[in-house]
Amino acid sequence: MARTKKPKHKLAVVGDSITQGFQNGGIYRTDINFPAFLNQCFEPEPQFDQPLFTAQGGIPLNLEVLVRGLSDEFGSTLEWNEYLPAMHHLYTTLRRVKNYWEGNIKDLKRDHHTPYHNQSVWGFSISDAWKVTELKSRELIEKQSETYSVFNVLPDHAMYTTARLTLNPTLGQKFSNNTLLDNVKHLQENGGIENLIATMGHNNVIGAVTDLRFNYSEDDNLESFPSERNFTVYRPEHFEMEYRKFAEKVSQIGAERVITQTIPYVTIPPVTRGVNEDRSIKDTTYFDYYTRFWIWDSDFDPERHPYLTREQAIKLDRHVDNYNNVIREVADEYGWITVPLNKYVSAIARRRRKGGITIPYPEDFIQALKANEATSHLVDENGNPGISTDYLRLDNETGKVYQGGIFSLDGIHPTTIGYGLIAHVYYETMEHHGVKFQKPLDWNNIINNDSLVTNPPYLLVELRNLLRFLSMGRQERFLRIGTGLLQQLMETFTQQNVSAAEEE
Protein backbone atom coordinates (compact mmCIF):
# COMPACT_ATOMS: atom_id res chain seq x y z
CA MET A 1 0.00 0.00 0.00
CA ALA A 2 1.44 3.36 -1.05
CA ARG A 3 2.28 5.79 1.75
CA THR A 4 0.42 9.07 1.78
CA LYS A 5 2.70 12.05 1.19
CA LYS A 6 3.27 14.18 4.28
CA PRO A 7 1.67 17.63 4.20
CA LYS A 8 4.07 20.42 3.31
CA HIS A 9 2.79 22.83 5.97
CA LYS A 10 3.30 21.52 9.50
CA LEU A 11 1.29 24.29 11.17
CA ALA A 12 -1.21 26.88 9.95
CA VAL A 13 -3.55 29.18 11.86
CA VAL A 14 -6.81 31.01 11.32
CA GLY A 15 -7.80 33.23 14.22
CA ASP A 16 -7.89 36.61 15.90
CA SER A 17 -5.75 38.65 18.31
CA ILE A 18 -4.93 35.71 20.58
CA THR A 19 -3.35 33.67 17.78
CA GLN A 20 -1.80 36.75 16.18
CA GLY A 21 -0.05 37.73 19.41
CA PHE A 22 -1.65 41.09 20.23
CA GLN A 23 -0.38 42.61 23.51
CA ASN A 24 0.02 45.98 25.22
CA GLY A 25 -2.53 47.59 22.91
CA GLY A 26 -1.12 46.52 19.57
CA ILE A 27 0.25 43.81 17.35
CA TYR A 28 4.02 44.08 17.44
CA ARG A 29 6.22 40.95 17.51
CA THR A 30 4.44 38.03 15.90
CA ASP A 31 7.49 35.84 16.56
CA ILE A 32 6.52 35.61 20.24
CA ASN A 33 2.91 34.49 19.86
CA PHE A 34 1.86 31.06 21.09
CA PRO A 35 1.69 29.39 17.61
CA ALA A 36 5.32 30.43 17.05
CA PHE A 37 6.31 28.87 20.39
CA LEU A 38 4.56 25.63 19.41
CA ASN A 39 6.21 25.61 15.99
CA GLN A 40 9.63 25.82 17.67
CA CYS A 41 8.88 22.49 19.39
CA PHE A 42 9.02 20.58 16.09
CA GLU A 43 12.38 19.25 14.90
CA PRO A 44 13.48 20.21 12.36
CA GLU A 45 11.66 23.50 12.90
CA PRO A 46 9.16 23.97 10.03
CA GLN A 47 8.71 27.14 8.05
CA PHE A 48 6.06 29.30 9.71
CA ASP A 49 5.55 32.59 7.90
CA GLN A 50 3.90 35.53 9.68
CA PRO A 51 3.46 39.21 8.83
CA LEU A 52 5.77 41.69 10.58
CA PHE A 53 4.48 44.69 12.53
CA THR A 54 7.61 45.79 14.40
CA ALA A 55 7.82 49.22 12.74
CA GLN A 56 6.95 52.10 15.07
CA GLY A 57 6.42 49.64 17.91
CA GLY A 58 3.41 48.03 16.21
CA ILE A 59 -0.17 48.91 15.32
CA PRO A 60 -2.36 50.56 16.49
CA LEU A 61 -0.22 51.47 19.51
CA ASN A 62 2.25 49.66 21.74
CA LEU A 63 1.63 50.88 25.29
CA GLU A 64 4.82 49.32 26.60
CA VAL A 65 6.89 51.25 24.08
CA LEU A 66 4.85 54.39 24.79
CA VAL A 67 5.29 54.14 28.58
CA ARG A 68 8.97 53.23 28.19
CA GLY A 69 9.46 56.39 26.13
CA LEU A 70 7.74 58.46 28.80
CA SER A 71 9.91 56.78 31.45
CA ASP A 72 13.09 57.64 29.55
CA GLU A 73 11.91 61.24 29.24
CA PHE A 74 10.42 61.88 32.69
CA GLY A 75 11.86 59.22 35.00
CA SER A 76 9.98 57.07 37.50
CA THR A 77 7.28 59.63 38.32
CA LEU A 78 5.00 61.88 36.29
CA GLU A 79 4.01 64.98 38.26
CA TRP A 80 0.96 66.96 37.29
CA ASN A 81 3.11 69.93 36.27
CA GLU A 82 4.87 67.67 33.74
CA TYR A 83 1.64 66.74 31.97
CA LEU A 84 1.98 69.40 29.27
CA PRO A 85 5.45 68.30 28.06
CA ALA A 86 4.39 64.68 28.47
CA MET A 87 1.35 65.30 26.28
CA HIS A 88 3.60 66.91 23.68
CA HIS A 89 5.80 63.80 23.78
CA LEU A 90 2.73 61.61 23.29
CA TYR A 91 1.45 63.77 20.47
CA THR A 92 4.76 63.52 18.60
CA THR A 93 4.90 59.75 19.09
CA LEU A 94 1.29 59.16 18.08
CA ARG A 95 1.59 61.34 14.99
CA ARG A 96 4.64 59.43 13.82
CA VAL A 97 2.85 56.09 14.35
CA LYS A 98 -0.22 57.31 12.49
CA ASN A 99 1.78 58.61 9.54
CA TYR A 100 3.68 55.36 9.20
CA TRP A 101 0.72 52.99 9.27
CA GLU A 102 -1.29 55.19 6.93
CA GLY A 103 1.53 54.82 4.40
CA ASN A 104 2.71 58.44 4.53
CA ILE A 105 6.31 57.59 5.42
CA LYS A 106 6.91 54.53 3.23
CA ASP A 107 4.97 52.07 1.12
CA LEU A 108 3.46 49.37 3.36
CA LYS A 109 3.44 46.56 0.82
CA ARG A 110 5.67 43.55 1.51
CA ASP A 111 7.60 41.30 -0.87
CA HIS A 112 5.75 38.14 0.19
CA HIS A 113 3.86 36.46 -2.65
CA THR A 114 2.15 33.52 -0.91
CA PRO A 115 -0.25 33.52 2.05
CA TYR A 116 1.27 33.51 5.51
CA HIS A 117 0.91 30.41 7.65
CA ASN A 118 -0.66 32.54 10.38
CA GLN A 119 -3.93 33.97 9.08
CA SER A 120 -5.02 35.95 12.15
CA VAL A 121 -6.26 39.52 12.51
CA TRP A 122 -6.97 41.21 15.83
CA GLY A 123 -10.54 42.39 16.29
CA PHE A 124 -12.07 39.82 13.93
CA SER A 125 -15.32 38.18 14.97
CA ILE A 126 -16.18 34.73 13.64
CA SER A 127 -17.88 35.78 10.41
CA ASP A 128 -15.03 38.13 9.49
CA ALA A 129 -13.05 35.01 8.60
CA TRP A 130 -15.13 34.77 5.42
CA LYS A 131 -16.34 38.37 5.00
CA VAL A 132 -13.31 40.65 5.17
CA THR A 133 -10.87 40.87 2.27
CA GLU A 134 -7.95 43.15 1.54
CA LEU A 135 -9.97 44.87 -1.22
CA LYS A 136 -12.95 45.53 1.06
CA SER A 137 -10.60 46.81 3.76
CA ARG A 138 -8.90 49.13 1.28
CA GLU A 139 -12.23 50.47 0.03
CA LEU A 140 -13.42 51.12 3.57
CA ILE A 141 -10.23 53.02 4.42
CA GLU A 142 -10.53 55.10 1.24
CA LYS A 143 -14.28 55.82 1.37
CA GLN A 144 -15.30 55.96 5.00
CA SER A 145 -14.59 59.27 6.69
CA GLU A 146 -12.14 59.18 9.54
CA THR A 147 -13.51 58.67 13.02
CA TYR A 148 -12.37 60.72 15.98
CA SER A 149 -9.01 59.69 17.38
CA VAL A 150 -6.74 61.20 20.00
CA PHE A 151 -5.58 64.56 18.60
CA ASN A 152 -6.40 62.97 15.23
CA VAL A 153 -3.08 61.16 15.38
CA LEU A 154 -3.93 57.50 16.02
CA PRO A 155 -3.85 55.25 12.94
CA ASP A 156 -7.41 55.32 11.67
CA HIS A 157 -8.92 52.02 10.52
CA ALA A 158 -5.97 50.24 12.15
CA MET A 159 -7.66 46.84 12.16
CA TYR A 160 -8.27 47.10 8.41
CA THR A 161 -4.66 48.10 7.77
CA THR A 162 -3.59 45.01 9.73
CA ALA A 163 -6.04 42.91 7.71
CA ARG A 164 -4.66 44.21 4.42
CA LEU A 165 -1.07 43.36 5.34
CA THR A 166 -2.08 39.92 6.61
CA LEU A 167 -4.43 38.92 3.80
CA ASN A 168 -2.51 40.34 0.86
CA PRO A 169 1.01 41.51 1.81
CA THR A 170 1.98 42.64 -1.69
CA LEU A 171 -1.24 44.70 -1.86
CA GLY A 172 -1.48 43.50 -5.45
CA GLN A 173 -4.36 41.96 -7.38
CA LYS A 174 -3.80 38.22 -6.93
CA PHE A 175 -4.99 37.81 -3.32
CA SER A 176 -6.99 41.04 -3.01
CA ASN A 177 -10.32 39.19 -2.78
CA ASN A 178 -9.11 36.48 -0.44
CA THR A 179 -10.40 36.06 3.11
CA LEU A 180 -8.56 34.38 5.99
CA LEU A 181 -10.19 31.08 5.07
CA ASP A 182 -9.38 31.50 1.38
CA ASN A 183 -5.70 31.92 2.24
CA VAL A 184 -5.67 28.85 4.46
CA LYS A 185 -7.35 26.90 1.67
CA HIS A 186 -4.58 28.08 -0.69
CA LEU A 187 -1.98 26.56 1.66
CA GLN A 188 -3.93 23.29 1.74
CA GLU A 189 -4.13 23.18 -2.05
CA ASN A 190 -0.42 23.93 -2.33
CA GLY A 191 1.17 21.25 -0.20
CA GLY A 192 -1.40 20.38 2.45
CA ILE A 193 -1.70 21.29 6.14
CA GLU A 194 -0.90 18.85 8.93
CA ASN A 195 -2.05 20.90 11.94
CA LEU A 196 -4.56 23.75 11.59
CA ILE A 197 -5.30 25.88 14.65
CA ALA A 198 -8.76 27.36 14.03
CA THR A 199 -10.02 29.45 16.90
CA MET A 200 -12.34 32.43 16.78
CA GLY A 201 -15.17 33.80 18.89
CA HIS A 202 -13.43 35.95 21.50
CA ASN A 203 -14.47 39.16 19.75
CA ASN A 204 -18.10 38.04 19.70
CA VAL A 205 -18.28 38.95 23.39
CA ILE A 206 -15.17 40.93 24.39
CA GLY A 207 -16.69 44.29 23.44
CA ALA A 208 -18.91 44.16 26.51
CA VAL A 209 -15.92 44.61 28.83
CA THR A 210 -13.79 46.88 26.63
CA ASP A 211 -16.71 49.22 25.91
CA LEU A 212 -18.61 48.55 29.17
CA ARG A 213 -21.74 48.21 27.05
CA PHE A 214 -24.06 45.22 27.02
CA ASN A 215 -25.74 45.35 23.61
CA TYR A 216 -27.11 42.16 22.08
CA SER A 217 -26.82 41.15 18.45
CA GLU A 218 -30.07 41.11 16.48
CA ASP A 219 -31.25 38.96 13.58
CA ASP A 220 -31.23 41.85 11.10
CA ASN A 221 -27.63 42.97 11.72
CA LEU A 222 -25.73 39.70 11.90
CA GLU A 223 -24.59 39.96 8.29
CA SER A 224 -23.23 43.48 8.67
CA PHE A 225 -19.60 44.40 7.96
CA PRO A 226 -17.60 44.88 11.19
CA SER A 227 -17.51 48.68 10.80
CA GLU A 228 -21.33 48.74 10.84
CA ARG A 229 -21.86 46.71 14.02
CA ASN A 230 -22.97 48.34 17.23
CA PHE A 231 -23.54 45.26 19.37
CA THR A 232 -21.06 43.90 21.89
CA VAL A 233 -22.53 40.50 22.81
CA TYR A 234 -23.72 37.77 20.45
CA ARG A 235 -26.84 36.00 21.59
CA PRO A 236 -25.98 32.33 22.17
CA GLU A 237 -28.16 31.24 19.26
CA HIS A 238 -26.38 33.73 16.98
CA PHE A 239 -22.99 32.54 18.18
CA GLU A 240 -23.96 28.95 17.38
CA MET A 241 -25.13 29.92 13.88
CA GLU A 242 -21.83 31.63 13.12
CA TYR A 243 -19.60 29.02 14.73
CA ARG A 244 -21.30 26.17 12.86
CA LYS A 245 -20.84 28.06 9.62
CA PHE A 246 -17.19 28.63 10.52
CA ALA A 247 -16.71 24.93 11.34
CA GLU A 248 -18.25 23.83 8.05
CA LYS A 249 -15.96 26.15 6.09
CA VAL A 250 -12.89 25.00 8.05
CA SER A 251 -13.78 21.34 7.55
CA GLN A 252 -14.03 21.87 3.79
CA ILE A 253 -10.40 23.01 3.72
CA GLY A 254 -9.31 19.44 4.39
CA ALA A 255 -6.44 19.89 6.87
CA GLU A 256 -5.17 16.65 8.39
CA ARG A 257 -5.89 17.80 11.95
CA VAL A 258 -7.83 20.78 13.35
CA ILE A 259 -7.27 22.23 16.83
CA THR A 260 -9.62 24.72 18.45
CA GLN A 261 -10.06 26.10 21.97
CA THR A 262 -12.66 27.25 24.47
CA ILE A 263 -13.08 30.97 25.19
CA PRO A 264 -11.92 32.30 28.59
CA TYR A 265 -14.40 34.27 30.70
CA VAL A 266 -14.14 37.95 29.77
CA THR A 267 -14.66 38.92 33.41
CA ILE A 268 -11.25 37.48 34.39
CA PRO A 269 -8.80 39.79 32.53
CA PRO A 270 -8.07 43.01 34.47
CA VAL A 271 -9.48 45.21 31.70
CA THR A 272 -12.26 45.88 34.23
CA ARG A 273 -11.98 46.51 37.95
CA GLY A 274 -14.54 45.03 40.31
CA VAL A 275 -15.94 47.41 42.93
CA ASN A 276 -18.48 46.69 45.68
CA GLU A 277 -21.02 49.08 47.15
CA ASP A 278 -19.51 48.21 50.51
CA ARG A 279 -15.84 49.13 49.91
CA SER A 280 -14.75 47.01 52.88
CA ILE A 281 -15.66 43.86 50.94
CA LYS A 282 -12.62 42.96 48.83
CA ASP A 283 -12.88 39.25 48.08
CA THR A 284 -15.88 38.03 46.13
CA THR A 285 -16.55 35.94 43.05
CA TYR A 286 -18.61 38.74 41.48
CA PHE A 287 -18.58 42.44 42.29
CA ASP A 288 -21.43 44.95 42.34
CA TYR A 289 -19.84 46.99 39.54
CA TYR A 290 -17.20 46.47 36.86
CA THR A 291 -15.56 49.73 35.76
CA ARG A 292 -12.31 50.90 34.14
CA PHE A 293 -9.28 49.35 35.80
CA TRP A 294 -7.64 52.72 36.37
CA ILE A 295 -10.55 53.88 38.56
CA TRP A 296 -9.69 53.04 42.16
CA ASP A 297 -12.38 51.87 44.61
CA SER A 298 -12.31 55.15 46.53
CA ASP A 299 -12.81 57.16 43.33
CA PHE A 300 -15.57 55.13 41.71
CA ASP A 301 -18.92 56.89 41.33
CA PRO A 302 -21.68 55.09 39.38
CA GLU A 303 -23.13 58.52 38.54
CA ARG A 304 -19.95 59.52 36.69
CA HIS A 305 -18.15 56.38 35.59
CA PRO A 306 -19.16 53.69 33.06
CA TYR A 307 -19.76 50.20 34.42
CA LEU A 308 -21.33 46.80 34.03
CA THR A 309 -23.43 45.41 36.85
CA ARG A 310 -22.98 42.19 38.79
CA GLU A 311 -25.97 40.74 36.94
CA GLN A 312 -24.47 41.62 33.57
CA ALA A 313 -21.11 40.10 34.53
CA ILE A 314 -22.80 36.86 35.59
CA LYS A 315 -24.77 36.85 32.36
CA LEU A 316 -21.56 37.31 30.34
CA ASP A 317 -20.01 34.29 32.02
CA ARG A 318 -23.12 32.21 31.37
CA HIS A 319 -23.04 33.24 27.71
CA VAL A 320 -19.38 32.19 27.49
CA ASP A 321 -20.42 28.85 29.01
CA ASN A 322 -23.01 28.53 26.24
CA TYR A 323 -20.45 29.48 23.60
CA ASN A 324 -18.01 26.87 24.91
CA ASN A 325 -20.68 24.19 24.93
CA VAL A 326 -21.22 24.96 21.25
CA ILE A 327 -17.48 24.86 20.54
CA ARG A 328 -17.03 21.49 22.25
CA GLU A 329 -20.14 20.01 20.63
CA VAL A 330 -19.21 21.15 17.13
CA ALA A 331 -15.58 20.11 17.59
CA ASP A 332 -16.71 16.63 18.59
CA GLU A 333 -18.94 16.41 15.52
CA TYR A 334 -15.99 17.22 13.23
CA GLY A 335 -13.36 15.26 15.16
CA TRP A 336 -11.38 18.34 16.18
CA ILE A 337 -9.09 18.66 19.19
CA THR A 338 -10.43 21.16 21.76
CA VAL A 339 -7.93 22.90 24.02
CA PRO A 340 -9.58 23.69 27.40
CA LEU A 341 -8.23 27.23 27.66
CA ASN A 342 -11.18 28.55 29.67
CA LYS A 343 -10.68 25.85 32.30
CA TYR A 344 -6.98 26.71 32.59
CA VAL A 345 -7.41 30.50 32.77
CA SER A 346 -10.21 30.13 35.34
CA ALA A 347 -7.98 27.89 37.44
CA ILE A 348 -5.22 30.51 37.73
CA ALA A 349 -7.52 33.52 38.25
CA ARG A 350 -6.31 34.30 41.80
CA ARG A 351 -8.67 37.18 42.57
CA ARG A 352 -11.73 35.20 41.55
CA ARG A 353 -10.45 32.24 43.54
CA LYS A 354 -9.59 34.45 46.54
CA GLY A 355 -5.85 33.96 46.24
CA GLY A 356 -5.68 30.30 45.25
CA ILE A 357 -5.15 28.38 42.02
CA THR A 358 -6.40 24.90 41.17
CA ILE A 359 -4.05 23.96 38.32
CA PRO A 360 -0.30 24.21 39.03
CA TYR A 361 2.01 26.13 36.73
CA PRO A 362 4.37 23.99 34.60
CA GLU A 363 7.42 22.89 36.58
CA ASP A 364 9.77 23.83 33.70
CA PHE A 365 8.28 27.32 33.74
CA ILE A 366 8.86 27.68 37.49
CA GLN A 367 12.46 26.53 37.16
CA ALA A 368 13.05 29.01 34.32
CA LEU A 369 11.60 31.82 36.45
CA LYS A 370 13.98 30.88 39.28
CA ALA A 371 16.98 30.69 36.95
CA ASN A 372 16.39 34.14 35.48
CA GLU A 373 17.86 36.93 37.60
CA ALA A 374 15.09 39.31 36.52
CA THR A 375 12.28 36.95 37.61
CA SER A 376 13.74 34.78 40.39
CA HIS A 377 12.05 37.00 43.01
CA LEU A 378 8.66 35.89 41.61
CA VAL A 379 9.13 32.38 43.05
CA ASP A 380 8.68 32.10 46.82
CA GLU A 381 10.55 29.84 49.24
CA ASN A 382 7.98 27.09 48.65
CA GLY A 383 8.51 27.17 44.89
CA ASN A 384 5.24 28.92 44.13
CA PRO A 385 5.36 31.57 41.37
CA GLY A 386 3.84 34.99 42.04
CA ILE A 387 2.69 35.35 38.43
CA SER A 388 -1.05 36.15 38.42
CA THR A 389 -3.97 37.39 36.33
CA ASP A 390 -4.02 40.74 38.19
CA TYR A 391 -3.00 43.97 36.49
CA LEU A 392 0.78 44.42 36.48
CA ARG A 393 2.18 46.13 39.58
CA LEU A 394 5.75 47.08 40.52
CA ASP A 395 7.43 47.33 43.89
CA ASN A 396 8.07 50.97 44.80
CA GLU A 397 11.60 50.30 46.05
CA THR A 398 12.95 47.70 43.62
CA GLY A 399 10.99 48.60 40.50
CA LYS A 400 10.38 44.88 39.94
CA VAL A 401 7.08 43.15 39.20
CA TYR A 402 5.36 41.78 42.30
CA GLN A 403 1.82 41.28 40.93
CA GLY A 404 0.38 40.30 37.56
CA GLY A 405 2.53 39.11 34.68
CA ILE A 406 -0.05 37.16 32.68
CA PHE A 407 -1.97 40.08 31.12
CA SER A 408 -0.27 42.94 29.34
CA LEU A 409 -0.82 46.69 29.70
CA ASP A 410 -4.04 46.72 27.68
CA GLY A 411 -5.58 44.62 30.44
CA ILE A 412 -7.01 41.97 28.14
CA HIS A 413 -4.28 40.38 26.02
CA PRO A 414 -1.49 38.15 27.39
CA THR A 415 2.09 39.10 28.06
CA THR A 416 4.76 37.01 26.35
CA ILE A 417 4.75 34.77 29.44
CA GLY A 418 0.95 34.61 29.13
CA TYR A 419 1.28 33.42 25.54
CA GLY A 420 3.82 30.86 26.73
CA LEU A 421 1.26 29.50 29.19
CA ILE A 422 -1.31 29.27 26.38
CA ALA A 423 1.27 27.37 24.32
CA HIS A 424 1.73 25.01 27.27
CA VAL A 425 -2.00 24.15 27.37
CA TYR A 426 -2.00 23.61 23.59
CA TYR A 427 1.15 21.50 23.79
CA GLU A 428 -0.24 19.18 26.46
CA THR A 429 -3.62 18.82 24.74
CA MET A 430 -2.18 18.26 21.26
CA GLU A 431 0.38 15.76 22.55
CA HIS A 432 -2.39 13.88 24.37
CA HIS A 433 -4.20 13.58 21.02
CA GLY A 434 -1.24 12.21 19.12
CA VAL A 435 0.68 15.26 17.89
CA LYS A 436 4.41 14.51 18.07
CA PHE A 437 6.61 17.31 19.37
CA GLN A 438 10.35 16.74 19.38
CA LYS A 439 11.28 19.49 21.87
CA PRO A 440 9.71 21.03 24.98
CA LEU A 441 8.70 24.67 25.17
CA ASP A 442 11.75 26.90 25.52
CA TRP A 443 10.79 28.70 28.74
CA ASN A 444 14.14 30.49 29.02
CA ASN A 445 13.54 32.05 25.61
CA ILE A 446 9.91 32.91 26.42
CA ILE A 447 10.80 34.63 29.70
CA ASN A 448 13.80 36.45 28.20
CA ASN A 449 11.53 37.88 25.51
CA ASP A 450 9.02 39.24 28.04
CA SER A 451 10.52 42.69 28.52
CA LEU A 452 7.41 43.94 30.32
CA VAL A 453 8.01 41.47 33.17
CA THR A 454 11.82 41.24 33.12
CA ASN A 455 12.50 44.95 32.57
CA PRO A 456 9.31 46.96 33.22
CA PRO A 457 9.19 50.70 32.46
CA TYR A 458 9.97 52.89 35.48
CA LEU A 459 6.68 54.75 35.34
CA LEU A 460 4.71 51.62 36.21
CA VAL A 461 5.91 52.13 39.80
CA GLU A 462 3.58 55.14 39.97
CA LEU A 463 0.75 53.13 38.38
CA ARG A 464 -2.15 55.16 39.74
CA ASN A 465 -0.81 58.50 38.51
CA LEU A 466 0.23 56.99 35.17
CA LEU A 467 -3.20 55.46 34.55
CA ARG A 468 -4.91 58.71 35.51
CA PHE A 469 -2.75 60.56 33.01
CA LEU A 470 -3.31 58.07 30.22
CA SER A 471 -7.06 57.91 30.91
CA MET A 472 -7.92 61.58 30.44
CA GLY A 473 -10.28 62.15 27.56
CA ARG A 474 -12.77 60.84 25.08
CA GLN A 475 -13.60 57.22 24.34
CA GLU A 476 -11.65 55.60 21.53
CA ARG A 477 -13.55 53.29 19.25
CA PHE A 478 -10.61 50.95 18.76
CA LEU A 479 -10.85 49.96 22.42
CA ARG A 480 -13.79 47.81 21.34
CA ILE A 481 -11.22 45.34 20.10
CA GLY A 482 -9.00 45.25 23.06
CA THR A 483 -6.82 48.32 23.72
CA GLY A 484 -8.33 49.00 27.12
CA LEU A 485 -5.75 51.35 28.59
CA LEU A 486 -6.43 54.18 26.14
CA GLN A 487 -10.20 54.26 26.56
CA GLN A 488 -10.07 57.91 27.58
CA LEU A 489 -6.70 59.30 26.56
CA MET A 490 -6.41 63.06 27.41
CA GLU A 491 -9.46 65.26 27.68
CA THR A 492 -7.64 68.57 28.25
CA PHE A 493 -4.59 69.65 30.19
CA THR A 494 -6.66 72.34 31.89
CA GLN A 495 -9.13 69.87 33.38
CA GLN A 496 -6.36 67.67 34.75
CA ASN A 497 -4.55 70.72 36.08
CA VAL A 498 -7.66 71.74 37.99
CA SER A 499 -8.20 68.20 39.27
CA ALA A 500 -4.61 67.93 40.47
CA ALA A 501 -4.83 71.30 42.21
CA GLU A 502 -8.01 70.19 44.00
CA GLU A 503 -6.31 67.01 45.23
CA GLU A 504 -3.49 69.05 46.71
Number of C-alpha atoms within 10 A of each C-alpha: 3 4 5 6 8 12 17 15 20 20 25 25 25 23 27 26 22 22 25 27 26 32 31 27 27 25 24 25 20 20 16 21 27 26 25 22 23 22 21 20 18 17 11 10 13 14 13 18 18 18 23 17 18 13 12 19 18 22 24 26 25 24 21 22 16 17 20 19 17 22 17 12 13 16 13 17 17 19 14 17 12 11 16 14 12 18 17 11 15 19 17 12 17 22 16 17 23 22 17 18 25 18 12 11 12 10 10 16 14 15 8 13 13 16 23 22 22 28 28 28 29 23 28 24 20 21 22 22 23 15 18 21 24 27 21 18 18 17 12 14 17 11 8 10 10 12 10 14 16 19 13 14 18 25 24 22 24 21 20 25 22 24 27 24 19 26 30 28 24 19 21 13 10 11 20 19 16 23 23 27 23 21 23 26 21 15 22 21 13 12 14 23 26 19 19 26 24 22 26 27 24 24 22 24 27 24 23 24 30 27 24 19 18 21 15 16 19 13 9 7 12 17 13 13 13 16 10 9 12 14 18 22 23 24 19 18 12 18 25 19 14 19 21 17 15 20 18 13 16 20 16 9 19 16 23 15 16 23 19 22 23 24 23 20 22 22 21 21 23 26 28 25 21 26 25 18 13 9 9 8 10 14 14 14 12 17 21 17 21 23 25 26 19 24 19 14 18 8 9 19 13 12 7 7 11 15 26 22 18 18 12 17 22 15 13 21 17 14 19 25 18 16 26 20 14 20 26 18 15 18 19 12 10 13 13 23 20 23 22 18 19 17 15 20 22 18 16 22 19 19 18 19 15 12 11 12 18 13 12 12 16 12 11 14 21 21 16 19 23 18 12 14 10 17 23 16 16 20 16 11 8 6 12 13 20 17 25 20 26 21 22 24 19 21 13 15 7 9 18 22 25 19 18 20 26 26 26 29 25 28 28 30 26 25 29 28 28 24 26 28 24 23 20 21 18 24 22 12 17 18 12 11 12 8 14 13 16 12 14 14 22 16 21 15 14 21 23 18 15 19 15 21 27 19 14 20 24 21 24 26 22 18 18 14 17 18 18 16 23 19 21 18 18 16 19 19 18 23 20 21 22 29 27 28 23 24 23 19 20 21 17 13 17 10 13 19 14 11 12 13 10 8 6 5
